Structures are given as structure tokens and as C-alpha cells.
Amino acid sequence: MQPVAVVAWFPALRLRPETFAAAMAKIGANYGVDYTALDNDGNPTENRAKSLALWETLKNDGWTESDFTAQVHSFLKRQSFDRWTIADFVNGKTPPELHSHVWAAQEQKNDATAQNRMEAYQVGEKILWRYIPEDENAIEGLQRVFFRGAWQNIESLPKTQPSENGGAKTYILQPSEETNFASLWAKSEKRVSELEERLQKMALENDRLRRKNDELQSLVLAESEAA
């Protein structure tokens, strides 16, 4: 008689509250956000309310432990900002790509009309850029501060110094600076022009010294031949 293989079937474990709470603490640590906080009146903050709404959605949709754990891992890799929605988590929405001021300045240098097709957003204490999409819709959850060559919501712009982000400089507006992209770029152009002028003067001086040196060598050679 051939042995009969017995296969045990175990139903997938439903998502447990303690697993969800641990994951929200991990997500909160990543963004520097407390998803359990209450306000001064003891009411849930916006972030706590979002966390509870996410839990209800996952519970009602029957998420399992394994599915949720895998989604958290994917979410932390693709979601750059803390301004996310339940749909971003559940549907795996890829956030739009934004760039630093270095990128925007280079695009403007390559094409003087580039600023008229750009928009910028305040992300924490940074101003990040992209080209305006065809539908011209702003990014949900982010403050748009620049659109088609004009600054918006100037009073909300951060009042901090430029910082380093992964080795690339991210431009942060100063309250005393011009709020016009063309003016900002003109300042950079002026600095480059001044540097080029200094280099040109140095080249002329080097050329003068070279000619003087040639004259001295010719004089020394002539005197030595005469002797």
C-alpha cells in the first residue's frame, strides 16, 4: 500500500492590531511623525485619525499579516514624503519625482524658457522642482509655491539656509531674496561671468609674462652670440 501524503492547510493569518501598531511606529520613525498622538484637547491628531482610518480599511478588506508586511516594506521604499493617503498605501501609488534647485537651474541654463514650464513645491524645508504635467494638477498633499514663472504663497516659504541633501545642494529661498526664478538665475550667471572675467585677466597676464620671458631669452641669446 502506497503511503498517502497528508497536506495540512492553514488559513492565512488576518492582520493583527499589534502588527499594525508596530508597522505604524516604523513608518512614523521614517517620516518623523507620531501616528498615535493626541492634541492638547485629547482629540486624535490628523495623523492619528489617518492611521485609524487605514486600520479600518485594511481590516474590512481582509488584509493578512504577510500581505501587510510586504506592503509596508514596499511603501517605505517608494513613498518619499509623509503626506500620503490611504490610497497611496493600499494601491501602491508611486509618488511623483521632484528635483533640487541644482536641476532646475541647469534646465534653465539649457533653455531660457524652461521656468515657464516648471512648478515647485515646498517639501519640509526644501523647495523641489519638476516640469508641469499635461493635466496641470498640483500634487495632492504638497504646497505648490511656483507655477509657470511666478511664485505663489510666498509667506509660507521656509526661512532657512541652503542645505546638503545626499551630496547635492538643495536651494532654499531666503526671505530677503528675489522671488523670481529668472532673477535667481541671473545672479548665478553674474557670478559665473565675474569668474570668467577674472580668468581672462589671468590669461592675459600670463601671456604678457610669457612674451616678456621670450624677450629676455632672446636678449640673453643675442648677447651670448655677440660675445
TIVEXFI-298682 format. One line per field, with one value per residue: residue number from 0; residue in three letters; y, x, z of N, C-alpha, C in turn. Coordinates in steps of 0.02 Angstrom, whole numbers. Atoms other than C-alpha are relative to their C-alpha. Layout:
N
pos = (NUM ...) .
code = (Ala ...) .
nnorth = (Y ...) .
neast = (X ...) .
nup = (Z ...) .
canorth = (Y ...) .
caeast = (X ...) .
caup = (Z ...) .
cnorth = (Y ...) .
ceast = (X ...) .
cup = (Z ...) .
This chain:
227
pos = (0 1 2 3 4 5 6 7 8 9 10 11 12 13 14 15 16 17 18 19 20 21 22 23 24 25 26 27 28 29 30 31 32 33 34 35 36 37 38 39 40 41 42 43 44 45 46 47 48 49 50 51 52 53 54 55 56 57 58 59 60 61 62 63 64 65 66 67 68 69 70 71 72 73 74 75 76 77 78 79 80 81 82 83 84 85 86 87 88 89 90 91 92 93 94 95 96 97 98 99 100 101 102 103 104 105 106 107 108 109 110 111 112 113 114 115 116 117 118 119 120 121 122 123 124 125 126 127 128 129 130 131 132 133 134 135 136 137 138 139 140 141 142 143 144 145 146 147 148 149 150 151 152 153 154 155 156 157 158 159 160 161 162 163 164 165 166 167 168 169 170 171 172 173 174 175 176 177 178 179 180 181 182 183 184 185 186 187 188 189 190 191 192 193 194 195 196 197 198 199 200 201 202 203 204 205 206 207 208 209 210 211 212 213 214 215 216 217 218 219 220 221 222 223 224 225 226) .
code = (Met Gln Pro Val Ala Val Val Ala Trp Phe Pro Ala Leu Arg Leu Arg Pro Glu Thr Phe Ala Ala Ala Met Ala Lys Ile Gly Ala Asn Tyr Gly Val Asp Tyr Thr Ala Leu Asp Asn Asp Gly Asn Pro Thr Glu Asn Arg Ala Lys Ser Leu Ala Leu Trp Glu Thr Leu Lys Asn Asp Gly Trp Thr Glu Ser Asp Phe Thr Ala Gln Val His Ser Phe Leu Lys Arg Gln Ser Phe Asp Arg Trp Thr Ile Ala Asp Phe Val Asn Gly Lys Thr Pro Pro Glu Leu His Ser His Val Trp Ala Ala Gln Glu Gln Lys Asn Asp Ala Thr Ala Gln Asn Arg Met Glu Ala Tyr Gln Val Gly Glu Lys Ile Leu Trp Arg Tyr Ile Pro Glu Asp Glu Asn Ala Ile Glu Gly Leu Gln Arg Val Phe Phe Arg Gly Ala Trp Gln Asn Ile Glu Ser Leu Pro Lys Thr Gln Pro Ser Glu Asn Gly Gly Ala Lys Thr Tyr Ile Leu Gln Pro Ser Glu Glu Thr Asn Phe Ala Ser Leu Trp Ala Lys Ser Glu Lys Arg Val Ser Glu Leu Glu Glu Arg Leu Gln Lys Met Ala Leu Glu Asn Asp Arg Leu Arg Arg Lys Asn Asp Glu Leu Gln Ser Leu Val Leu Ala Glu Ser Glu Ala Ala) .
nnorth = (-60 -61 -50 -57 -63 -41 -71 -40 -67 -49 -63 -56 -38 -68 -52 -11 -70 -12 -4 -64 -52 1 -26 -72 -30 2 -51 -65 -14 -17 -67 -45 -15 43 19 17 -60 -37 -72 -26 12 71 26 28 -44 21 61 56 16 35 67 39 12 52 64 21 20 64 51 14 32 67 7 50 -20 2 -52 -65 -7 -12 -67 -48 0 -34 -69 -39 -10 -42 -61 -45 -52 22 -19 54 16 71 28 8 62 60 10 0 -57 -26 -73 -35 -14 -70 -10 -55 -63 11 26 -53 -50 28 -1 -69 -18 33 -27 -60 0 59 -18 -8 66 31 -16 19 16 -1 66 -14 -64 -1 -17 51 -21 47 -29 4 54 -22 -19 -59 9 -3 61 1 4 -43 -71 -25 -68 -30 28 -37 -61 -45 29 -1 15 -20 -2 67 27 8 -52 35 -4 58 59 54 57 54 -25 -50 -58 -14 -71 -21 -72 -46 -49 -62 10 -9 57 8 50 -30 -41 45 27 -56 -7 53 -18 -55 28 36 -50 -31 50 3 -62 7 49 -31 -46 41 26 -56 -13 55 -10 -55 26 45 -41 -32 52 12 -56 6 56 -24 -48 38 37 -48 -22 56 9 -58 11) .
neast = (43 -40 17 41 -26 50 -17 38 15 8 23 -46 14 26 -42 13 -10 -68 -43 14 -28 -72 -17 12 -56 -57 14 -6 -71 -29 20 -1 70 31 67 42 4 62 -13 3 67 11 31 -49 -28 13 -39 30 63 -17 -22 59 39 -36 13 68 2 -35 39 61 -18 -27 -72 -34 -64 -53 13 -13 -72 -31 20 -38 -68 3 22 -56 -49 25 34 -53 24 47 68 28 71 14 -6 -71 -23 37 -7 -70 -10 -68 1 -33 -70 -17 -72 -29 -11 -56 31 40 -45 -32 51 8 -60 5 57 20 73 18 37 71 31 -17 35 -40 39 -33 -1 -37 -36 -32 39 -16 25 14 38 72 30 50 64 -15 24 -51 -10 43 -34 -59 12 -33 -23 -24 38 -8 -39 23 2 64 -2 -67 -5 -10 -66 -44 -49 -60 -57 -9 -25 -26 45 -31 -57 21 29 71 8 54 8 -8 55 -23 -21 49 44 8 -50 -46 -46 -45 -49 -42 -53 -49 -33 -45 -59 -38 -31 -56 -54 -29 -38 -63 -41 -25 -53 -57 -29 -35 -61 -47 -26 -48 -61 -33 -35 -56 -50 -30 -43 -61 -39 -30 -52 -56 -30 -35 -61 -48 -26 -44 -61) .
nup = (0 6 -52 23 -25 -34 5 -47 27 -53 28 -9 -61 8 -28 -71 -21 -22 60 31 -43 7 67 0 -37 46 51 -33 -11 65 20 -57 -14 -51 22 -57 -42 -13 -6 -68 -26 -5 61 46 51 69 15 -36 34 62 -18 -18 61 38 -34 16 71 8 -35 38 64 -14 10 -41 -28 50 50 -31 -11 65 23 -40 27 65 -12 -27 53 55 -23 -24 -44 -52 19 39 -12 -6 67 15 -32 24 72 20 44 3 -6 55 -10 -7 7 -39 36 47 62 31 27 59 52 21 38 65 36 -37 -10 -40 -60 17 2 -63 -63 -58 -60 -65 -31 -61 6 66 59 50 66 54 55 -11 40 49 -31 -41 -68 -52 -37 -59 -64 -1 13 60 -14 63 57 62 -5 -54 -67 -33 -72 -20 -72 -29 18 -59 -12 -22 45 44 -34 42 1 38 38 49 -34 10 -10 -44 7 -56 2 29 69 53 9 72 20 47 -38 -36 47 22 -50 13 62 -14 -34 51 44 -37 -2 67 11 -37 35 61 -20 -17 62 32 -39 15 68 -4 -33 46 50 -34 -9 67 16 -40 27 64 -17 -27 55 43 -33 -2 67 13 -37) .
canorth = (0 166 298 440 614 720 905 1018 1181 1331 1486 1646 1744 1901 2062 2086 2254 2232 2201 2356 2462 2406 2446 2620 2654 2604 2714 2857 2842 2851 3015 3087 3079 3012 2916 2890 3070 3167 3356 3468 3436 3249 3228 3124 3223 3216 3084 2976 2988 2934 2787 2730 2750 2645 2509 2504 2494 2352 2258 2274 2220 2065 2101 1964 1977 1929 2046 2192 2160 2153 2313 2406 2357 2418 2576 2633 2615 2710 2843 2990 3109 3098 3173 3009 2948 2781 2754 2780 2637 2518 2545 2561 2732 2793 2972 3100 3134 3304 3381 3501 3681 3622 3526 3672 3794 3678 3659 3848 3865 3741 3825 4005 3969 3816 3910 3942 3753 3719 3710 3695 3627 3655 3488 3514 3649 3617 3687 3547 3560 3469 3506 3538 3382 3389 3395 3537 3463 3503 3362 3315 3347 3466 3656 3722 3881 3910 3891 3947 4077 4150 4119 4081 4076 4173 4189 4001 3980 3917 4042 3932 3916 3805 3627 3472 3327 3168 3270 3382 3558 3592 3775 3855 4030 4170 4295 4438 4362 4395 4284 4272 4122 4224 4343 4200 4127 4299 4307 4141 4199 4357 4258 4147 4300 4379 4218 4208 4389 4353 4201 4303 4435 4299 4227 4399 4424 4253 4293 4459 4370 4238 4371 4461 4297 4266 4440 4411 4243 4324 4462 4339 4235 4387 4445 4272 4261 4434 4382) .
caeast = (0 73 86 -36 34 -62 -63 -114 -200 -182 -284 -183 -170 -277 -187 -171 -182 -10 69 -15 38 219 219 144 281 410 328 317 502 542 447 470 282 185 33 -33 -30 -175 -192 -197 -383 -360 -429 -344 -224 -239 -102 -183 -351 -269 -186 -352 -440 -304 -328 -515 -488 -364 -471 -629 -537 -469 -283 -169 -11 101 17 28 210 258 161 246 416 368 285 440 547 434 349 467 354 248 97 22 -157 -238 -248 -59 -32 -166 -142 47 43 214 247 295 479 541 712 828 865 1028 924 806 949 1033 870 851 1030 997 833 793 605 612 545 382 351 404 321 395 334 379 430 477 610 656 594 587 550 477 403 216 118 -8 -158 -75 -144 -46 25 -101 -40 102 107 140 245 298 198 241 372 281 300 146 111 270 229 239 414 545 664 819 988 1033 1069 1155 1045 1136 1284 1180 1136 951 906 803 734 786 651 760 794 708 557 583 670 745 821 891 971 1036 1131 1214 1253 1332 1445 1497 1530 1638 1738 1762 1820 1949 2010 2026 2129 2240 2263 2311 2436 2511 2526 2613 2735 2768 2811 2922 3010 3036 3109 3231 3284 3312 3415 3521 3548 3596 3722 3798 3817 3896 4021) .
caup = (0 -53 84 66 81 204 167 308 257 367 331 308 469 475 511 698 789 867 696 627 777 761 574 603 731 600 467 592 633 448 424 599 629 779 716 892 956 1031 1026 1180 1199 1197 1022 886 777 588 580 715 626 463 549 623 455 372 503 473 285 297 423 319 161 248 237 300 402 257 133 253 298 114 78 221 152 -22 45 141 -16 -136 -28 -8 88 245 156 98 84 118 -70 -83 39 -24 -210 -210 -292 -349 -292 -424 -448 -389 -413 -321 -368 -448 -575 -605 -630 -755 -852 -856 -917 -1057 -1105 -1054 -1066 -951 -800 -892 -896 -716 -547 -373 -207 -26 48 229 222 41 -124 -254 -440 -589 -760 -757 -811 -953 -836 -737 -575 -418 -314 -181 -5 -55 -59 -234 -221 -402 -563 -740 -694 -543 -356 -251 -63 -28 157 181 108 232 310 320 238 89 143 78 26 -23 -83 -198 -144 -121 -140 -1 -25 90 141 77 -93 -258 -283 -469 -546 -686 -559 -458 -613 -665 -500 -539 -715 -646 -530 -675 -784 -648 -632 -820 -823 -688 -782 -941 -850 -780 -955 -1023 -882 -913 -1098 -1056 -939 -1071 -1202 -1076 -1040 -1227 -1247 -1105 -1177 -1348 -1269 -1172 -1329 -1432 -1303 -1290 -1479 -1484 -1354) .
cnorth = (62 49 59 63 40 72 39 70 47 65 56 40 69 50 14 72 14 4 68 57 4 29 76 36 3 53 69 19 21 72 51 22 -49 -14 -22 62 27 74 22 -11 -74 -32 -27 54 -26 -65 -61 -22 -38 -71 -45 -17 -53 -68 -27 -25 -68 -57 -20 -35 -68 -9 -52 28 4 54 69 12 16 71 54 6 38 74 44 14 50 66 47 49 -27 17 -53 -11 -75 -33 -11 -65 -62 -15 1 56 25 76 33 17 75 7 61 62 -6 -23 55 53 -24 -1 70 23 -29 30 59 2 -57 18 8 -67 -38 18 -25 -9 7 -69 6 68 6 25 -47 14 -59 39 -12 -57 26 22 61 -6 3 -67 3 -7 43 71 22 74 35 -33 47 69 46 -37 8 -14 17 -3 -67 -29 -3 54 -32 5 -59 -58 -49 -59 -54 24 53 57 8 73 15 76 37 52 65 -6 14 -62 -8 -46 30 43 -42 -28 54 11 -52 16 56 -25 -38 48 33 -47 -5 61 -3 -48 29 49 -38 -27 54 15 -54 8 57 -23 -47 39 34 -50 -16 55 -4 -56 20 47 -36 -38 45 22 -55 -12 56 -9 -55) .
ceast = (45 -20 -36 27 -57 23 -44 -11 -11 -24 50 -22 -26 46 -20 15 72 50 -8 32 76 22 -10 55 62 -8 8 72 33 -14 6 -69 -26 -72 -46 -16 -71 18 -8 -67 -16 -33 54 26 -18 36 -28 -65 13 22 -59 -43 33 -12 -69 -6 31 -39 -62 15 33 74 30 66 55 -9 18 75 36 -16 37 71 3 -15 59 52 -24 -29 50 -24 -50 -72 -30 -73 -8 6 73 26 -32 15 72 15 72 -1 35 72 12 76 23 7 58 -27 -37 44 34 -49 -10 60 -3 -55 -28 -75 -23 -44 -75 -37 12 -49 44 -45 43 -7 42 31 36 -50 23 -40 -18 -32 -74 -28 -54 -65 7 -25 58 5 -41 42 62 -20 37 18 27 -37 8 33 -19 -2 -69 10 68 8 14 69 45 53 64 54 0 31 28 -48 30 57 -18 -33 -73 -11 -59 -3 14 -56 20 17 -57 -43 -17 56 52 52 50 53 48 57 55 40 51 63 45 37 60 59 35 42 67 47 30 57 63 35 40 66 52 31 51 66 38 39 61 57 35 48 67 45 34 58 62 36 41 65 53 30 51 67 42) .
cup = (0 55 -31 32 31 -2 48 -29 58 -32 14 62 -16 34 72 19 21 -58 -34 40 -7 -67 -3 39 -45 -55 30 12 -65 -20 57 20 52 -21 57 42 5 5 73 33 7 -60 -47 -48 -69 -17 36 -34 -65 14 17 -61 -43 31 -16 -72 -10 33 -40 -66 11 -13 47 27 -53 -53 28 10 -65 -25 39 -27 -66 9 23 -54 -52 23 31 53 51 -17 -46 18 7 -69 -20 29 -31 -73 -24 -49 3 3 -59 17 1 2 40 -44 -49 -67 -36 -32 -64 -59 -27 -41 -70 -44 40 14 47 59 -14 -5 65 55 57 60 62 31 63 -4 -66 -53 -55 -63 -45 -57 12 -43 -46 32 45 72 49 35 65 63 5 -18 -63 10 -63 -57 -60 9 56 66 30 74 30 76 32 -14 61 5 28 -53 -48 37 -50 5 -43 -43 -51 37 -19 18 45 -3 65 -4 -34 -74 -49 -7 -74 -24 -47 36 37 -47 -24 50 -11 -63 11 34 -49 -45 34 3 -67 -15 36 -34 -64 16 18 -62 -36 36 -13 -69 0 30 -47 -53 30 9 -66 -19 38 -26 -65 13 25 -56 -46 31 2 -68 -17 35 -34) .
